[in-house]
Amino acid sequence: MIDEYKFNNKTYEDLWKAYELLLSYIRSKTTLPCLFGDEENGDRYFISVSMEMLGLQFWYNMEKNF
C-alpha cells in the first residue's frame, strides 16, 4: 500500500518524471498520465495510470496486436 501522507512535492515530481520515461507517454490535457492515447479525450486506444492506496493502477483499451 502507498502511504500518501509520506508523499511530498518532490515525491510527486519524481513520480511524474518516471511516467514521462515510459514508452509512448503523452502529455495529456487531463490530470492522469497517459500512454498511446487519452481515454478522457475520447481516444480509442490508451493506457491510463492512477495512484491509488494499493499502488499504481493501470487500465487500458488496446488492440491485441498493437
Protein Blocks (a to p, Z undefined) as FASTA:
>chain_A
ZZfklpcfklmmmmmmmmmmpghiacdfbfbdcehiafknopabdcdddddfkbccdddd
ddfkZZ
